[in-house]
Amino acid sequence: MPELPDVEVYRRYLQATALHQAVDQVTVQAPRLLEHTTPQAIGRRLNGRRFEQARRHGKYLFAALDGGDALVLHFGMSGRLDYSARSDTPPAHTACLFTFDDGAQLAYVAPRRLGLVAFTDSPAGFIEDRQLGPDALDIQWKDFRRAAGNRRGAVKTWLTDQRRIAGIGNVYSDEILFQTRLHPRQQVAGLDADTLRALYQAMREVLTAAIEAGADPQNMPEHFLLRHRSAGAHCPRCGSAPRKLRVSGRTAWYCPDCQPP
């Protein structure tokens, strides 16, 4: 599932390609992804209007429109954006296609037909309605520490709870815990102040490095476990074979030697 680094890459891509161009047609191939709108309504609402700014919060992308409202995109399990010339054939699995009057088009691609396309008059209100916590790259240390206070349960579960911190999912929670040498089932309540501070720093460093790598595992730093989350791989730190387990219904990869219980 696209997580914060992936969506930040999409935000920058949208910002660099599709702003300030008038929309003259919208084609919806997967109407089930639309929330509180219809293919006809989305066409009427966007016709002649321009995306003016791209903003991200957690795993959600907001494309602000020239009238002050915003298109909301969530990328589900495998979604992405594709900008090209209008004459090009849209990518396979295009769920929603925005064409512009200057001869370009933006495809919202959703191979597994999971995700979300919606509108909001207020991104801040949308974030509040969804009960999303602070963005993982915006949260300050004091707020991170407060969010961990009196929490019960496994640290992986806490990191991936979008109501506490928005943007982290399975993949990057594993990496953050690996860099902090914490077992995925370590209880949040058992973390001392120094370990919690190390967790906070690792979160910021891992997410930033992933964005700089274009959210491409092959471009990630060599010391990242992310490149070794598979059977037959070896821990980049000690050479042991990574293992996986289930934590609150989620799969977690970890190194049994670097991250002992």
ZALOLO-30189 format. One record per atom (N, C-alpha, C): residue in three letters; atom name; x, y, z negated. Coordinates in steps of 0.1 Angstrom, whole numbers. Each point is the difference from the previous one (the first is absolute). Last residue first. Example, Ala and Ser with C-alpha at 12.3 -4.5 7.8 and 13.67 -1.06 7.14 Angstrom:
2
 res atom     u     v     w
 Ser    N   128   -22   -71
 Ser   CA     9    11     0
 Ser    C    -8    11    -8
 Ala    N     3   -57     1
 Ala   CA    -9    12     0
 Ala    C     9    12     0
This chain:
261
 res atom     u     v     w
 Pro    N   131  -100  -213
 Pro   CA   -11     3    -8
 Pro    C     4     7   -13
 Pro    N    33     6    42
 Pro   CA    -5   -11    -9
 Pro    C   -12     4    -8
 Gln    N    27    17    43
 Gln   CA   -12     5    -7
 Gln    C    -5   -11    -9
 Cys    N    39    -7    26
 Cys   CA     1    15    -3
 Cys    C   -11     5    -8
 Asp    N     0   -46    12
 Asp   CA    12     3    -7
 Asp    C     2    14    -4
 Pro    N   -36   -17    27
 Pro   CA    -1    -5   -13
 Pro    C    12     2    -9
 Cys    N   -23    30    40
 Cys   CA    12    -8    -2
 Cys    C     0    -5   -14
 Tyr    N   -44    13    32
 Tyr   CA     9     5   -10
 Tyr    C    12    -9     0
 Trp    N   -53    12    23
 Trp   CA    13    -5     2
 Trp    C    10     6   -10
 Ala    N   -57    -7     1
 Ala   CA    12     8    -4
 Ala    C    13    -8     4
 Thr    N   -58     2    10
 Thr   CA    12    -7     1
 Thr    C    12    10    -3
 Arg    N   -52     2   -21
 Arg   CA     9     5    10
 Arg    C    13    -9     1
 Gly    N   -37    -5   -33
 Gly   CA    -5    -2    14
 Gly    C     9     4    11
 Ser    N    13     5   -46
 Ser   CA   -13     6     1
 Ser    C    -6    -1    15
 Val    N    44   -18     1
 Val   CA    -2     9   -11
 Val    C   -13     7     2
 Arg    N    32   -44    19
 Arg   CA   -12     7     1
 Arg    C    -1     9   -13
 Leu    N    46   -18    28
 Leu   CA   -10    -4   -10
 Leu    C   -12     9     2
 Lys    N    52   -14    24
 Lys   CA   -13     7    -1
 Lys    C    -9    -6   -10
 Arg    N    58     4    11
 Arg   CA   -12    -8    -2
 Arg    C   -13     9     1
 Pro    N    56     0    18
 Pro   CA   -11     6    -6
 Pro    C   -12   -10    -1
 Ala    N    52   -14    -2
 Ala   CA   -11     0     8
 Ala    C   -12     7    -6
 Ser    N    53    14    -9
 Ser   CA   -10   -10    -4
 Ser    C   -12     0    10
 Gly    N    39    31    -1
 Gly   CA     0   -11     9
 Gly    C   -10   -11    -3
 Cys    N    10    46   -19
 Cys   CA     7   -11    -7
 Cys    C     0   -13     9
 Arg    N   -17    44    16
 Arg   CA     9     3   -12
 Arg    C     8   -11    -5
 Pro    N   -33    -2    36
 Pro   CA    11     8     4
 Pro    C    10     4   -11
 Cys    N   -32   -45     6
 Cys   CA     0    13    -7
 Cys    C    12     8     4
 His    N   -20   -37    33
 His   CA     8     1   -12
 His    C     0    14    -5
 Ala    N   -33   -37    33
 Ala   CA     8    12    -1
 Ala    C     8     0   -13
 Gly    N   -33   -33    14
 Gly   CA    13    -2     5
 Gly    C     9    12     0
 Ala    N   -52     9    -1
 Ala   CA     6   -12    -4
 Ala    C    14    -2     7
 Ser    N   -16    50   -10
 Ser   CA    -5   -12     8
 Ser    C     7   -12    -5
 Arg    N     8    51    -6
 Arg   CA   -12    -5    -6
 Arg    C    -6   -11     9
 His    N    40    32     4
 His   CA     2   -14    -4
 His    C   -12    -7    -6
 Arg    N     5    47    12
 Arg   CA     5    -7    12
 Arg    C     2   -15    -2
 Leu    N   -13    29   -35
 Leu   CA   -11     0    10
 Leu    C     5    -8    12
 Leu    N    27    12   -39
 Leu   CA    -6   -14     1
 Leu    C   -10    -1    11
 Phe    N    43    35    -1
 Phe   CA   -15    -1    -2
 Phe    C    -4   -15     0
 His    N    45    20    10
 His   CA    -3    -5   -14
 His    C   -14    -1    -4
 Glu    N    15    17    43
 Glu   CA     4   -14    -1
 Glu    C    -3    -6   -14
 Pro    N   -29    41    21
 Pro   CA    13    -2    -5
 Pro    C     3   -15    -2
 Met    N   -35    11    38
 Met   CA     1     2   -15
 Met    C    14    -2    -4
 Asn    N   -20    -7    44
 Asn   CA     8    12    -2
 Asn    C     2     3   -15
 Gln    N   -27   -36    16
 Gln   CA    14    -3     6
 Gln    C     9    12    -2
 Pro    N   -47     2   -13
 Pro   CA     8    -9    -9
 Pro    C    15    -2     5
 Asp    N   -32    43     9
 Asp   CA     4   -12     7
 Asp    C     9    -8    -8
 Ala    N   -19    45    -8
 Ala   CA    -8   -11    -5
 Ala    C     3   -13     8
 Gly    N    26    41     5
 Gly   CA   -12    -1     9
 Gly    C    -9   -11    -4
 Ala    N    39    16   -24
 Ala   CA     2   -12     9
 Ala    C   -11    -1    10
 Glu    N    -2    33   -34
 Glu   CA    12     3     9
 Glu    C     3   -11    10
 Ile    N   -34    -7   -32
 Ile   CA    -4    10     9
 Ile    C    11     3    10
 Ala    N    11   -29   -35
 Ala   CA    -9    -6     9
 Ala    C    -5    10    11
 Ala    N    25    16   -37
 Ala   CA     8    -8    10
 Ala    C    -8    -7    10
 Thr    N   -23    23   -34
 Thr   CA     7     9     9
 Thr    C     9    -7    10
 Leu    N   -22   -26   -33
 Leu   CA   -10     6    10
 Leu    C     7    10     9
 Val    N    26   -19   -34
 Val   CA    -4   -10     9
 Val    C   -10     6    11
 Glu    N    15    27   -36
 Glu   CA    11    -3     9
 Glu    C    -4   -10    11
 Arg    N   -31    12   -34
 Arg   CA     3    12     8
 Arg    C    10    -4    11
 Met    N    -9   -32   -33
 Met   CA   -12     2     8
 Met    C     3    11    10
 Ala    N    32    -8   -33
 Ala   CA     0   -10    11
 Ala    C   -12     2     9
 Gln    N     2    27   -38
 Gln   CA    11     3     9
 Gln    C     0    -9    12
 Tyr    N   -30   -10   -35
 Tyr   CA    -4    12     7
 Tyr    C    10     4    10
 Leu    N    12   -35   -28
 Leu   CA   -11    -4     9
 Leu    C    -5    11     8
 Ala    N    31     8   -34
 Ala   CA     6    -7    11
 Ala    C   -10    -4    11
 Arg    N   -16    18   -40
 Arg   CA     6    11     8
 Arg    C     7    -6    12
 Leu    N   -18   -30   -31
 Leu   CA   -11     7     7
 Leu    C     6    11     9
 Thr    N    29   -22   -28
 Thr   CA    -4    -9    11
 Thr    C   -11     6     8
 Asp    N    15    23   -39
 Asp   CA    11    -1    10
 Asp    C    -4    -8    12
 Ala    N   -30     3   -37
 Ala   CA     1    12     7
 Ala    C    10     0    11
 Asp    N   -21   -47   -13
 Asp   CA     5    11    -8
 Asp    C     2    12     9
 Leu    N   -35   -43     6
 Leu   CA    11     8     5
 Leu    C     4    11    -9
 Gly    N   -37   -33    -5
 Gly   CA    13    -4    -5
 Gly    C    12     8     5
 Ala    N   -47     4    14
 Ala   CA     1     4   -14
 Ala    C    14    -3    -6
 Val    N   -12   -15    44
 Val   CA     3    15    -1
 Val    C     2     4   -14
 Gln    N    11   -50    15
 Gln   CA   -11     8    -5
 Gln    C     4    15     0
 Gln    N    18   -40    34
 Gln   CA     4     8   -12
 Gln    C   -12     9    -4
 Arg    N     3   -30    39
 Arg   CA   -10    -2   -11
 Arg    C     4     8   -12
 Pro    N    28     1    40
 Pro   CA   -14     5     3
 Pro    C   -10    -2   -11
 His    N    53     7   -11
 His   CA    -9   -11     5
 His    C   -14     5     3
 Leu    N    46    31     3
 Leu   CA   -12    -4    -9
 Leu    C    -8   -11     7
 Arg    N    40    29    14
 Arg   CA     3   -13    -7
 Arg    C   -11    -4    -9
 Thr    N     4    38    31
 Thr   CA     0     3   -14
 Thr    C     3   -13    -8
 Gln    N    -4    -1    47
 Gln   CA    10    10    -2
 Gln    C     1     3   -15
 Phe    N   -34   -29    14
 Phe   CA    13    -6     2
 Phe    C    12     9    -3
 Leu    N   -45    16    -2
 Leu   CA     3    -9   -11
 Leu    C    14    -7     1
 Ile    N   -16    27    36
 Ile   CA     2     8   -12
 Ile    C     4    -8   -12
 Glu    N   -13   -23    39
 Glu   CA    13     7     2
 Glu    C     4     8   -12
 Asp    N   -43   -20     2
 Asp   CA    10   -10    -2
 Asp    C    14     6     1
 Ser    N   -36    28     9
 Ser   CA     0    -3   -15
 Ser    C    11   -11    -2
 Tyr    N    -9    11    44
 Tyr   CA     8    10    -6
 Tyr    C     0    -2   -16
 Val    N   -27   -30    27
 Val   CA    14     0     5
 Val    C     9    10    -8
 Asn    N   -48    -3    -9
 Asn   CA     7   -12    -3
 Asn    C    15     1     3
 Gly    N   -22    46    -4
 Gly   CA    -7   -12     1
 Gly    C     9   -12    -3
 Ile    N    -7    58    -7
 Ile   CA     8   -12    -1
 Ile    C    -8   -12     2
 Gly    N   -19    46     0
 Gly   CA     9    -2    11
 Gly    C     8   -13     0
 Ala    N   -23    30   -42
 Ala   CA    -5    -2    13
 Ala    C    12    -2    10
 Ile    N   -11    -7   -55
 Ile   CA    10     6     9
 Ile    C    -4    -4    14
 Arg    N   -32    -9   -33
 Arg   CA    11     5    -9
 Arg    C    10     8     8
 Arg    N   -37   -21    21
 Arg   CA    -6     9   -10
 Arg    C    11     6    -9
 Gln    N     9   -35    31
 Gln   CA    -1    13     7
 Gln    C    -6    11    -9
 Asp    N    29   -45   -10
 Asp   CA   -13     5    -4
 Asp    C    -1    14     6
 Thr    N    40   -27     0
 Thr   CA    -8    -1    12
 Thr    C   -15     4    -3
 Leu    N    34     0   -34
 Leu   CA     6     7    11
 Leu    C    -9     1    12
 Trp    N   -12   -28   -38
 Trp   CA    -1    15    -3
 Trp    C     5     8    12
 Thr    N     5   -46     2
 Thr   CA   -14     3     1
 Thr    C    -2    15    -2
 Lys    N    43   -18    -6
 Lys   CA    -4     0    14
 Lys    C   -14     5     2
 Val    N    16    -6   -44
 Val   CA     5    12     6
 Val    C    -3     1    15
 Ala    N   -32   -27   -35
 Ala   CA    13    -1     6
 Ala    C     4    13     7
 Gly    N   -33     2   -43
 Gly   CA     1    -8    12
 Gly    C    14     1     6
 Arg    N   -24    39   -30
 Arg   CA     1   -14    -2
 Arg    C     1    -7    13
 Arg    N     9    53   -22
 Arg   CA    -5    -8    11
 Arg    C     3   -15    -4
 Asn    N    12    43   -24
 Asn   CA   -11    -9    -5
 Asn    C    -6    -8    11
 Gly    N    31    35    21
 Gly   CA    -3    -1   -15
 Gly    C   -12    -8    -3
 Ala    N    17    13    44
 Ala   CA     4   -13    -5
 Ala    C    -3    -2   -15
 Ala    N    -9    41    22
 Ala   CA    -8   -10     7
 Ala    C     3   -14    -5
 Arg    N    27    37   -14
 Arg   CA   -13     0    -7
 Arg    C    -9   -11     6
 Arg    N    42     6    19
 Arg   CA     1    -5   -13
 Arg    C   -13    -1    -7
 Phe    N     1    21    41
 Phe   CA     3   -14     2
 Phe    C     1    -7   -13
 Asp    N    -3    47     0
 Asp   CA   -13    -6     3
 Asp    C     1   -15     3
 Lys    N    39    25    -8
 Lys   CA    -8     0   -12
 Lys    C   -14    -6     2
 Trp    N    31     4    37
 Trp   CA     4   -10   -10
 Trp    C   -10     0   -12
 Gln    N   -21    16    46
 Gln   CA    11     4    -8
 Gln    C     3   -11   -11
 Ile    N   -24    -5    50
 Ile   CA    -1     0   -14
 Ile    C    12     3    -7
 Asp    N    -4    -4    48
 Asp   CA    -3    13    -6
 Asp    C    -1     0   -15
 Leu    N     6   -38    30
 Leu   CA    12     9     2
 Leu    C    -2    14    -6
 Ala    N   -35   -34    -2
 Ala   CA    12    -6    -7
 Ala    C    13     9     2
 Asp    N   -51    19    -4
 Asp   CA     8    -6    11
 Asp    C    14    -5    -7
 Pro    N   -43     3   -31
 Pro   CA     9     9     6
 Pro    C     8    -8    11
 Gly    N   -46   -23    -9
 Gly   CA    10     7    -9
 Gly    C     9     9     7
 Leu    N   -52   -14    13
 Leu   CA    14    -2     3
 Leu    C     9     7   -10
 Gln    N   -51    -6     9
 Gln   CA     7    -2   -13
 Gln    C    15    -4     2
 Arg    N   -36    14    32
 Arg   CA     6   -13     1
 Arg    C     7    -4   -13
 Asp    N   -19    43     4
 Asp   CA   -11    -9     1
 Asp    C     5   -15     1
 Glu    N    32    36    -1
 Glu   CA    -7    -2   -13
 Glu    C   -11   -10     1
 Ile    N    22    11    39
 Ile   CA    10    -7    -9
 Ile    C    -7    -2   -13
 Phe    N   -24    25    31
 Phe   CA     1   -14     4
 Phe    C     9    -8    -9
 Gly    N    -2    47    -6
 Gly   CA   -12    -7    -5
 Gly    C    -1   -14     4
 Ala    N    36    25    16
 Ala   CA     1    -1   -15
 Ala    C   -12    -7    -6
 Pro    N     0    10    47
 Pro   CA     9   -11    -4
 Pro    C     1    -2   -15
 Ser    N   -41    22    26
 Ser   CA    10     4    -9
 Ser    C     9   -12    -3
 Asp    N   -36    -1    31
 Asp   CA     1    14    -1
 Asp    C    11     5    -9
 Thr    N    -3   -47    29
 Thr   CA    -2     6   -13
 Thr    C     1    15     1
 Phe    N    -6   -51    31
 Phe   CA     2    15    -1
 Phe    C    -1     4   -15
 Ala    N    16   -49    26
 Ala   CA   -11     7    -6
 Ala    C     3    15     1
 Val    N    17   -54    10
 Val   CA     0    12     7
 Val    C   -12     8    -6
 Leu    N    32   -47   -13
 Leu   CA   -11     9    -2
 Leu    C     2    13     8
 Gly    N    15   -58    -5
 Gly   CA     4    14    -1
 Gly    C   -11     9    -2
 Leu    N     9   -49    27
 Leu   CA    -2     4   -14
 Leu    C     6    14    -1
 Arg    N     1   -32    38
 Arg   CA   -13     7    -2
 Arg    C    -3     3   -14
 Arg    N    41   -18    21
 Arg   CA    -9    -9    -8
 Arg    C   -13     6    -4
 Pro    N    33    24    27
 Pro   CA    -1   -14     5
 Pro    C    -9    -9    -7
 Ala    N     3    53     8
 Ala   CA    -3    -9   -11
 Ala    C    -1   -14     4
 Val    N    15    55    16
 Val   CA     0   -14     3
 Val    C    -2    -9   -12
 Tyr    N    -8    51    22
 Tyr   CA     1    -6   -13
 Tyr    C    -2   -15     2
 Ala    N    17    40    36
 Ala   CA    -7   -12    -4
 Ala    C     2    -4   -14
 Leu    N     3    46    35
 Leu   CA     4    -6   -13
 Leu    C    -8   -12    -3
 Gln    N    14    32    46
 Gln   CA    -9    -7    -7
 Gln    C     7    -6   -13
 Ala    N     4    41    44
 Ala   CA     6   -10    -9
 Ala    C   -11    -7    -7
 Gly    N    -5    38    32
 Gly   CA     5   -12     6
 Gly    C     6   -10    -9
 Asp    N   -22    43   -11
 Asp   CA    13     2     7
 Asp    C     6   -12     6
 Asp    N   -41     3   -27
 Asp   CA    -2     6    13
 Asp    C    13     3     8
 Phe    N    -9   -43   -34
 Phe   CA     2    14    -1
 Phe    C    -1     7    14
 Thr    N   -17   -48   -29
 Thr   CA     7     5    12
 Thr    C    -1    16    -1
 Phe    N    -3   -46   -34
 Phe   CA    -3    14     1
 Phe    C     7     5    13
 Leu    N   -18   -50   -21
 Leu   CA     9     7     9
 Leu    C    -5    15     1
 Cys    N    -4   -49   -31
 Cys   CA    -5    13     2
 Cys    C    10     8     8
 Ala    N     7   -46    -8
 Ala   CA   -13     1    -7
 Ala    C    -7    14     3
 Thr    N    38   -34    25
 Thr   CA    -3    14    -3
 Thr    C   -14     0    -6
 His    N    26   -39    16
 His   CA    -6     1   -13
 His    C    -2    15    -4
 Ala    N    34    -5    39
 Ala   CA    -9   -10    -4
 Ala    C    -4     2   -15
 Pro    N    15    43    27
 Pro   CA     6   -12    -5
 Pro    C   -11   -10    -3
 Pro    N    -9    35    39
 Pro   CA     2     0   -15
 Pro    C     5   -13    -5
 Thr    N    13    20    48
 Thr   CA   -10    -9    -5
 Thr    C     1     0   -16
 Asp    N    14    44    29
 Asp   CA     5   -13    -4
 Asp    C   -12    -9    -5
 Ser    N    -4    47    14
 Ser   CA     0   -10    11
 Ser    C     4   -14    -4
 Arg    N     3    38   -29
 Arg   CA   -14    -4     1
 Arg    C    -1   -10    11
 Ala    N    45     4   -28
 Ala   CA    -7     8    10
 Ala    C   -14    -6     2
 Ser    N    20    -7   -49
 Ser   CA     5    -2    14
 Ser    C    -8     9    10
 Tyr    N     6   -20   -56
 Tyr   CA    -2    12     8
 Tyr    C     6    -2    14
 Asp    N   -17   -30   -46
 Asp   CA     8    -1    13
 Asp    C    -4    12     8
 Leu    N    -3   -24   -54
 Leu   CA    -3    11     9
 Leu    C     8    -2    13
 Arg    N   -18   -38   -39
 Arg   CA    11     9     3
 Arg    C    -6    10    10
 Gly    N   -13   -47   -36
 Gly   CA    -3    11     9
 Gly    C    13     9     3
 Ser    N   -11   -43   -28
 Ser   CA    10     1    11
 Ser    C    -2    12     9
 Met    N   -27   -11   -40
 Met   CA    11    -9    -2
 Met    C    11     2    10
 Gly    N   -31    41   -11
 Gly   CA    -3   -14    -3
 Gly    C    12    -8    -1
 Phe    N    -4    49     7
 Phe   CA     5    -9    10
 Phe    C    -2   -14    -3
 His    N   -25    51    -7
 His   CA     7   -10    -8
 His    C     3   -12     9
 Leu    N   -16    56     5
 Leu   CA     4   -13     6
 Leu    C     6    -9   -11
 Val    N   -32    48     9
 Val   CA     7    -8    -9
 Val    C     3   -14     6
 Leu    N   -11    55    15
 Leu   CA    -2   -14     3
 Leu    C     8    -8   -10
 Ala    N   -19    51   -11
 Ala   CA    11    -9     4
 Ala    C    -5   -14     4
 Asp    N   -14    58    -7
 Asp   CA    -3   -13    -4
 Asp    C    12    -9     5
 Gly    N     0    46    11
 Gly   CA     2    -2   -14
 Gly    C    -3   -14    -6
 Gly    N     0    18    47
 Gly   CA   -11     6    -8
 Gly    C     1    -2   -14
 Asp    N    31   -17    33
 Asp   CA     0    15     0
 Asp    C   -11     6    -7
 Leu    N    19   -48   -16
 Leu   CA    -5     6    12
 Leu    C    -1    15    -1
 Ala    N    31   -43   -23
 Ala   CA    -8    12    -2
 Ala    C    -4     6    13
 Ala    N    13   -50   -16
 Ala   CA     3     9    12
 Ala    C    -9    12    -1
 Phe    N    19   -40   -36
 Phe   CA   -10    10     3
 Phe    C     5     9    12
 Leu    N    10   -52   -24
 Leu   CA     5    10     8
 Leu    C   -12    10     3
 Tyr    N    14   -40   -40
 Tyr   CA   -10     7     9
 Tyr    C     7    11     7
 Lys    N    19   -29   -35
 Lys   CA    -1    -8    13
 Lys    C   -10     7    10
 Gly    N    20    30   -38
 Gly   CA     1   -14    -1
 Gly    C     0    -7    14
 His    N    -9    45    10
 His   CA    -1    -3   -15
 His    C    -1   -15    -1
 Arg    N    13    40    41
 Arg   CA    -2   -13    -5
 Arg    C    -1     0   -15
 Arg    N    -6    34    48
 Arg   CA     3    -2   -14
 Arg    C    -2   -14    -5
 Ala    N     3    36    47
 Ala   CA    -1   -14    -5
 Ala    C     5     0   -15
 Gln    N   -23    39    36
 Gln   CA    11    -3    -9
 Gln    C    -3   -15    -5
 Glu    N   -26    21    35
 Glu   CA     9    11    -3
 Glu    C    11    -3   -10
 Phe    N   -37   -20    40
 Phe   CA     7    -4   -13
 Phe    C    10    11    -2
 Arg    N   -45    11    29
 Arg   CA    14    -4     0
 Arg    C     5    -5   -14
 Arg    N   -49     5    35
 Arg   CA     8     4   -12
 Arg    C    14    -6     0
 Gly    N   -37    -8    32
 Gly   CA     5    13     1
 Gly    C     9     5   -11
 Asn    N   -30   -41   -10
 Asn   CA     1     5    13
 Asn    C     4    15     0
 Leu    N    -9   -31   -38
 Leu   CA    14     3     4
 Leu    C     1     8    13
 Arg    N   -42   -14   -21
 Arg   CA     7     7   -10
 Arg    C    14     4     5
 Arg    N   -28   -28    27
 Arg   CA    -5    14    -1
 Arg    C     8     9   -10
 Gly    N    11   -46     4
 Gly   CA     3     7    13
 Gly    C    -5    15    -1
 Ile    N   -10   -29   -36
 Ile   CA    15     3     0
 Ile    C     4     8    13
 Ala    N   -45   -16    -4
 Ala   CA     3    11    -9
 Ala    C    14     4     0
 Gln    N   -13   -38    25
 Gln   CA    -5    12     6
 Gln    C     3    12    -9
 Pro    N    12   -43   -16
 Pro   CA     8     4    12
 Pro    C    -5    13     6
 Thr    N   -10    -3   -51
 Thr   CA    -3    -9    11
 Thr    C     9     4    12
 Thr    N     1     4   -58
 Thr   CA    -1     7    12
 Thr    C    -3   -10    11
 His    N    10   -11   -47
 His   CA    -9    12     0
 His    C     0     8    12
 Glu    N    37   -32     4
 Glu   CA    -6     1   -13
 Glu    C    -9    13    -1
 Leu    N    25   -37    38
 Leu   CA    -5    13    -3
 Leu    C    -7     0   -13
 Leu    N    17   -39    22
 Leu   CA    10     7    -8
 Leu    C    -4    14    -4
 Arg    N   -26   -29    28
 Arg   CA     0    -5   -14
 Arg    C    10     7    -8
 Pro    N    -3     6    48
 Pro   CA    -9     8    -8
 Pro    C    -1    -4   -15
 Ala    N    34    -6    42
 Ala   CA    -3    -8   -12
 Ala    C    -8     8   -10
 Gln    N    13    17    42
 Gln   CA    -1   -14     4
 Gln    C    -3    -9   -12
 Val    N    -4    55    18
 Val   CA     1    -9   -12
 Val    C    -3   -14     5
 Thr    N    16    51    21
 Thr   CA    -5   -13     3
 Thr    C     2   -10   -12
 Val    N    -1    57    14
 Val   CA     3   -10   -10
 Val    C    -7   -14     4
 Gln    N    16    53    23
 Gln   CA    -8   -13     0
 Gln    C     5    -9   -11
 Asp    N    17    45     7
 Asp   CA   -12     0     9
 Asp    C    -7   -13     1
 Val    N    36    32   -33
 Val   CA    -6   -13     2
 Val    C   -11     2    10
 Ala    N    44    32    -7
 Ala   CA   -15    -1    -1
 Ala    C    -4   -14     4
 Gln    N    47    16   -23
 Gln   CA    -5    -4    13
 Gln    C   -15    -2    -2
 His    N    33     9   -36
 His   CA    -2    12     8
 His    C    -5    -3    15
 Leu    N    26   -41   -25
 Leu   CA    -6    12    -5
 Leu    C    -3    11    10
 Ala    N    22   -46     3
 Ala   CA   -14     2     3
 Ala    C    -7    12    -5
 Thr    N    49   -16    -5
 Thr   CA    -5    -3    13
 Thr    C   -14     6     3
 Ala    N    28     2   -42
 Ala   CA     9     3    11
 Ala    C    -6    -2    14
 Gln    N   -23   -10   -41
 Gln   CA     4    14    -1
 Gln    C     8     4    12
 Leu    N   -12   -45    -5
 Leu   CA   -12     8     3
 Leu    C     4    15     1
 Tyr    N    33   -29   -16
 Tyr   CA    -2    -3    14
 Tyr    C   -12     9     5
 Arg    N    10     0   -45
 Arg   CA    10     8     7
 Arg    C    -2    -2    15
 Arg    N   -27   -26   -28
 Arg   CA    -3    15    -2
 Arg    C     9     8     9
 Tyr    N     7   -46    -2
 Tyr   CA   -11     3     9
 Tyr    C    -3    15    -2
 Val    N    32   -17   -29
 Val   CA     6     0    14
 Val    C   -12     4    10
 Glu    N   -12    -5   -44
 Glu   CA     8    12     1
 Glu    C     6     1    14
 Val    N   -23   -39   -11
 Val   CA    -9    11     2
 Val    C     7    13     1
 Asp    N    26   -38   -11
 Asp   CA    -6    -2    14
 Asp    C    -9    12     3
 Pro    N    18    -2   -44
 Pro   CA    10     3    10
 Pro    C    -5    -1    15
 Leu    N   -31   -12   -37
 Leu   CA     4    14     1
 Leu    C    11     3    10
 Glu    N   -24   -44    11
 Glu   CA     1     6   -13
 Glu    C     5    14     2
 Pro    N   -24   -43    31
 Pro   CA     8    13    -1
 Pro    C    -1     6   -13
 Met    N    -5   -53     5
 Met   CA    -8    12     0
 Met    C     9    13     0
